[in-house]
Amino acid sequence: MKKIKRVLISLFDKSKILKSIDVFKKYNIEIISTGGTKDFLVKNGCEVKSIEEITTYPSILGGRVKTLHPKIFGGLLYRSDNLDDIEDLQKFDIVSIDMLVVDLYPFEETIKTTNDENKIIEKIDIGGVSLIRASAKNYKNVFVVSSMDSLDKAISIIDVKNGYTDINDRILFAKKAFRTTSHYEMLISNYFNEQAEPINEGVERLVNLFQSSKKLRYGENPHQKAEFFGNLNEAVEQLSGKELSYNNLLDVDAAINLINEFKETSFGIIKHNNACGFASDKSLLKAWNKALAGDPISAFGGVLVTNSNLDKDVCNEIDKLFFEIIIAPSYDKTALEILKRKKNRIILMKKNTNLQEDTYKTVLNGILFQERDFITDGETLVNVSQKKPSKKQMEDLLFASKICKHTKSNAIVLASDKQLIGSGCGQTSRVDALKHAISKANQFDLDLNNSVMASDAFFPFPDCVEIASKSGVSAVIQPGGSKNDNLSIDFCDKNNLTMVFTKTRHFKH
């Protein structure tokens, strides 16, 4: 444990600091501050020692140089267990600084609001970044708060521990500090290099994700620690219920990615990142009933998602099912009252924002990066069979293809009248995926006659098309691209089936 005796405060945004002052006073923590921040604190009744009193140098070059001085950085960088460092402090009359609170110049906000080069350049913080890096490097002795977003948490720690911090506190905030400076430098770098390659932009976005984080209850399993990095509030607003878990977030991500494919009123039920029920209809209530009918057993404990406003009539029906999470763009007041009857039920309002452009996955000792799959089938469709699809068939084919795109491979989706009636996901054989999809449809007495089939990858042999045809499937949509495409096409032509190629593979490996 280390007692905080002295704090250095240097802020651009001074609005959030005042509520911390009482804690500093409570534990007799001396405040050192720079010009504008010092004036603000003094005006609000605080005792403050100015930087100039310590350095004996005034702020110069229009404020460009004020904290860059050995008496400041010596106080931040000294090692308390190093006798030579202690002697240097005494020799040069340097006081130790135990805590730093910095709010950097708003470079990011400035480049968004002006093209004035002089204004932008002057918002490149030098002293603040240097102070943060020095303090973070010396985390064994200094508690560093690198942004105002972290201030409340830092003050709470100090108060709970009666004016002290422990090494774990200081390490945690040091990590955050280096993320802050890394992000800040990346922004500046990109400003000076606007022609950055796409992969560099992807790396930048990845770095940006680490600027804020939230610890989760646990990971996929209770024995695994977990944390979310990023700004969840940009995508959804939580209106009620318990905190989201690791697995919840995976399902919410899958649900939102899927529902974003549909413009027509739609309802989906997600289980283990895959749709177990999905339907589109002019009526939201009908869409819900059709989605539930697709697999009412798997729907238990699932994640519900819709692209339409939820009213009380629909919610009265939904409320009959046990589910963990519901996601919608808006809710009627009475609908919310119905949904909130169960306290732990998580209610999310989906915001109209774009999803992250990239996806990342850890493998071995590194990270795989790729662009998100934003292609929606429909633009490059090619009818490859002699029989052309009807308007209804084409609507069902596109419906099934969108769901298939978001189903784990190998994936087969069966649909009819814009209702998911069977799916096979995550199978090692495409034939097994199809057989599973057929068995799901039969299990719930869903009619396969004149249904359609979507596949996330090509058919290397005609066996899937043959099996589907015998079950009642009348039209097939697939990427194409196999050297044996002609075998599947020939079967369709001989058996009065329709086949459409998308020319795009949507593999979720």
N, C-alpha and C positions, 0 to 999 in steps of 0.2 A: 504494500500500500504506500502511496506517496501523497503527501499533503500538498494542496495547491495554495501557494502563498502569493503568487503574482501571476496576472493574466495580461497579455497584450491583445488589444482589440483594434482591428483595422477593417472598416466596413464601407462598402459602397451603399448598400441598402441598410439603413439604420433603424428601420421601423420595428424590427422584431427583437431588438436587444434589450429594451427597457424591462421586460418581464423577467429577465435573467439577473438584473442588478440586485434585487433583494437577496438572492442566494449568495452573490459575491459579498454583500455587506454582512450577511449572516455568519459567514465563515472568515471574516476579516481578510478577504482576498484583495490585494492591492491591484488597482487598474492602471495600466499604461496604455496610452492611446495616441493616435495620429491626429493631425489638425482638425479636419472636419468632424471626425468621430468624437474627438475630445470635446469640441465645442458643443456638440449635440448632447453628450452625456452631462457635461457641466450645467448646461441650460436646464436639464431635467433633474438637477439636484445631486449629482454624483461627484464624489471626490476622485479626481483623475490626475495622474502624473503624465505630462506630455513627453513625447519622444525627444523633443529638443532638450528637456531637462537632463535626460540620460546621455544623449550623444554630444551635447553642447554644440550641435550643428542645426541650423534652420533647414526647413524644407526648401529645396532649390530646384531650379529648372522648371518652374511652373508646376511643382508637385511631382515631377518625374522621379525625384530622389528625395526620400524622407526616412525610410526604414533601413536602407542599405548601409549599414554601419557595423563595425566590429563589436561595439558594445551591445547591439541588439542580437546579432547572429552568434556572438560568443555566449550570450545568455541562453540562447535556444539550443546550441550545439554542444555545450560542455558535457562531459561524461562524469557523473557524480562519483563513479568508482575509479576515476583516473586522477592520481595525485598531481600530475603535471597540469591537467586541466584546472584543477582547484587552485593551484598556485597561480596560473595565468589569470583566473578571475580576480584573485586578490591583488595581483601585481598591477593589473590594468583597470581596477575598480569597476568590474563588470558584475551586475546583479543577475542572478539566475531567473529565468522565466519558465514557469511550470505549465502554462496553458496558453494556447493561441486560438483566437477566434477571428476568422477572416471571411469576408464576402468579396469575391473578386469583381473587377470591373466587368460590366455585362457585355462582353464581346459578342456573344451569340445574338443577343437581342439587338445590338447595334447594327450588325450586318443585315438583319432582317428589316430594319426601318430606315436605313439610309445607304446611299452610294457614295457619300462624301468620304473620300479617302483619309483626310486629316482626322475627321471624327472617329473613324474606324481604328486608325493607328493609335490614337490616344486612348482607346479602350483596350489596348493590349496591356494587361497587368504584368508588371515586372516584380515589384517589391512583394506583392501579395503571394504570387506563385513561389517566389524564393523563400518566403517565410513558411509557407505550407510545407515545402519540400524539406527544409531544414528541420522543422518540428517533427515531421513524420519519420525522417531518418533517425531522429533521437527519441523515438517513442518510449524508450526505457525511462526517460525523464520528463517528457513533454506530452501533454494531452492536447491534441490538435483537432479543432473544429473547422473544417474546410468549406462549409457552406451553411447557410442559414437553415436549410432543411434538416440539418443534424443537431441544431442548437438545443431544441427542447429536450431531446434524448440525452444530450451531454449534461445539461443542467440537472436533469432528473437524477442521473448517476451521481453527480457531486452531492446533491442534497441527501439522497438515500444513504450515501457513504460518509456523511458528516464532513464534507470538505476534502475528501480523499478520492483517488482513483486507483484501480489496481492495474496490473500489467495487461490483463486481457482486455480491459476497457481501452487502454492506450493503443494496443495492437489493432483492435477492431477499427478505431477511428483513423489510425495511420493508413490502413488499407483503403478506407474510403478517401482519404486525402490524396493518395497516389492515383486513384481512379479519377478524382476531380481534376488534378493537374494534367493527367494523360488526356482526358476529354478536352480540356481547355487548349492544350497544345495541338490536338488534332484539328480543332475548329480553325485555329490560326493557320495551320499548315494547308488546310483545304481552301482557305481564303486566298492564299498565295499560289495555289495550284488548282484552279477551277477545272482544268482539263484532266483531272485524275481518272485513271482507268477504273472501269466498273468494279473490278475486284477490290480495289482500294476503297471505293465507296462502301462496299459490303463490309470490309473490315472496320471502317469507321462506324457503321451502324451497329456492328457487334460491340465495339468499345462503348458506344453510347448506351447500350443496354445495361451496362454495369454501373451506371451513375446512380441508380437507386435500386434498392433491394428490399425484400420482405421475407423474413423467416417463416417457413411453413411448419405445420404441426409435425409432419414427418414426410418421408418420401413415398415411393410406391408401397413400401412396407414399413411397419412401425419402428423397426430397428435401423432405418436409414434416415439420416439428417437431410433436410432439403431447404432450398431457398429459391425464391423467384426474383429474377433480375429484370428490370424494366418498369414501365409505367402502366399498370393494369387499368387505371382510370381512363386512359385514352381510348380503351376499347369498350369497357362496360362500367356501369355504375351499380354497386350492390345496394339493393333497397331493403333487404331483410335476410335473416338467417345466419348460420354459423360461418366462420372463416373458411375460405376456399382452401382445399388441400391440394397436394401435388397431383393426385389422380383426378380430382375435380377439374383442375386447370387443363389437363390433357383432354378431357371430354368436352370442356367448354370451347377449347380451341378447335376441336374436330367439328363441333356443332356449328360454330360461327362460320368456319370455312365452307361447310356444306350449304348452309342456308343462304349464304351470299351468292350462290350459283343461280338462285331462283328469284324471278320477278313476280310470278303469279303467287297468289295466296297459298302458303305452304306450311306444313307442320311436320316436324321430325322428332324422332325418339332415338337418342344415341346411347349405346352401351359399349363400353370398352373401346371407344374411339370409332366405332362403326355404327351405321344406321341400322337399327332393327325394325324400325317403322318409319315410313315417310309417305306423304301424299300431298298433292296439289288439288285445289278445287276453288271455285268461286266463293263458296261458303267456308269460313274458317272452321266452323263446327263440323262440317262434313269432312274437311281435311283432317281434323283431329281424329274423328271416328274411323276413317280409312287408315290412318297411320297406326292407330292402336290395334286395329283388326289384323294388321300385317304380322304381328307377333306379340300378342298380349302377355305372354309369359315372360319374354325377355325384357319387356317394357318396365317390369317391376324394378324400382330403384334406379331408373335411368335418368338421363338428362333430356329435358324437353326444350325444343327451340322452334320459334316461328318468326316469320317476317312481317307479321301483322299485329295490329293493336288487339290486346286481350280484353274481352268484355266479360260480364258476370255469367252469361249463359254458357260460354265455353269453359270458364273457370269452374263452374259448378260440376261440369262433367270431368274435367281434369282432376279436380279435387278428390274424386273417387279412387284415383290411382296413387299408390305410394311412389313418389319420385324424389330425388335429391335436389335437383336444380331445374329452374325454368328460366328461359331467356327470351325476351321479346323487346321490340323497339319502343313499346309504350303499353300502359295499363290503365283501364278505367279505375276510378277510385273504389268502386264496389268490388271489382275484380281483385284488387290488391288486398282488400279486407278479407276476402275469401281465402286467398293464397297464404296470408299471414297467420292464419289460425294455427298452423304448425310452425312453432318457433324456429326449429332448426332448418326448415326448408329454405334453400338459398334462392332468392329472387334477384335476377340480374336484368338490367335494362341495357340493351345493346345500343351503342352509339354508332352514328353514321360516319365512321372513320375507316380509312384504308388499313389493311393489315400490313404487318412487316413485310418488306419486299423480298427478304431473304430467309432461308432456313439454315439452321446449324445443328450438327449432331456430333457428339464426341465419339471418336473411335481411336482405339489404341492409345497413343500418347499425343493425340492431336484432335483437330476439329475439321469436319467436312462442311464446306460451304456450298450452297447452290441457290439459284434464283427460285422464288416461289413459282409454282405452276399456276399461272393466271389464265391459261388458254381454256376457253369453254367451247366444247364441240358445237358445230353448227355452220361455221364459215367455210370449212374445207370438206364437206360431206360429198362422197361419191357413191352413187348407186352402182353396184357391181353385178347385181343379178338381173336376169331378164325381167322379172317382175318388179315394178316400182312400188315403193311404199305409199299407202294412202296417207291423207292428211293426219288422220287419227294415229296411224302407225308411227309416222314421223314424230308426232308430239310425244308419244310414249317412248320411242327410241331415244330421243334427246333427254327426256326425263330420266330414263334408266342410265344413260351414259353419264349424266352429271352425278348421280349417286355412286355409280361404279368408280368414278374418278376419286372419290373420297372413301373408298372401301379398301381395306388392306389386301394386298395381293397374296396368292393368286385370287382374283375376284371375279365373280359372276353375279349379275343382278337381273332378276326377273320382275317385270312390271306389266300392269294392265290398267287402263283408265287412270293414268297418273297416280298409281298406287304401287308402292313396293310390296310385292307378294312373296318374294323369296330371295335370299342372298347367300352366297357362299364366300367366306372371306378367310384369308390367312392360310389357305390350303397349299400343300406342296404339289398338288396336281390340279390342273384346271378341270379335269373330268370330275375329280372329287368335289371341287368347288361347285360345279353344276349340280351334281347329285345331291349335295347338301341343300342347295337352293330349292330344288324340286321337292325334297322331303319337307322343308319348312312350309312351302306352299300347301302341300298335301296335308300336313299336320293341322293346319287351321282352315281346311276346306276352301281354299282360295282357288278360283277357277283359272287354270292355265291355258285353256282354249283361246286362241288368238292373242296370247300374250307376246311380249317381246323379251329379248335377251340382250344384255350388254356384257362385254368382256373388256377387262382393262388392258389386255395384250392380245396379239394375234393367236390364231389357232394353227398349230403346226400340223395337225391332222384333222380330218372332218368328223372325228368321233363326237365332239361336243355338239356340233350342229345336228348330227343324227339323233343323239339322245334328246336334245331339246325339241326337235321336230316330233318325235314320238310322244312327247309330253304335252304337245299342243301349241308350242311356240310357233309363231307365224312370221316373225321378222327378227333379224339379228343386226346388231351394231358392234363393230370392232375396229381396231386401228388398221388392220391389214399389215402387210410387210413380210409375211412368211413366204419362203420359196415354194410352199405348197398351198398358197392361197387358192389356186385354181381348183383344188380338190374340194374345198368347202363351198366355193362358188358353184361348181358343177352339181354338188348335192342339192343346193338351193334351187337351181334351175330344173332339176329332175323332179323335185318334190314340191314345187310351187311355193317356195319360201322367198322372202325378200332379204337381201343383205346389203348393208351400207358400211362403207369404210370412212373412218374419221381422219385417217392419215396422221393421227396423234396418239401416242401411247401415254397413258396416265398410270404409271406404276407407283404404288406406295409399298415399297419393299419392306 
